[in-house]
Amino acid sequence: MKWNVAFHHDVRTRTAEVEVYDIVGDPWAGTTAFSMLYQLRALDVDNLVVRINSVGGSVSDGMDIYTLFREHPARNKIARISGCAASIATVLALGCNPVEMHENS
């Protein structure tokens, strides 16, 4: 899979949604910490929703992305696991509070 990290920003509700649907740390998918750094910095929002369906990936990139989520100034940071959050993808979810997931996740 390629290019499966998406950023959606709704100015009216001051909400941004980040979709991580690929391998963490994969430069072809855009999920490296470096690529996410500048995109997250550009989001001036109150609500950050992080949707995750990932089998994991690079520990170093994952730990850095976790820190980026924790340090983001949004008041509400919600992780929504829509499928799988395996390995380091679990750590990404822990950068948010609360973490929501379906029974089948």
URUR-V265193 format. One record per run of one state. SS is the DSSP state (H for helix, E for strand, - for the rest). FROM is the first residue (numbers start at 0). TO is the last residue. Records with the same first field share a line. If there is no record, write none. Layout:
SS->FROM-TO  FROM-TO
//
This chain:
-->0-3  10-13  20-22  24-31  41-45  54-55  57-57  71-74  85-86  94-95  97-97  101-104
E->4-9  14-19  23-23  46-53  56-56  75-84  96-96  98-100
H->32-40  58-70  87-93
//
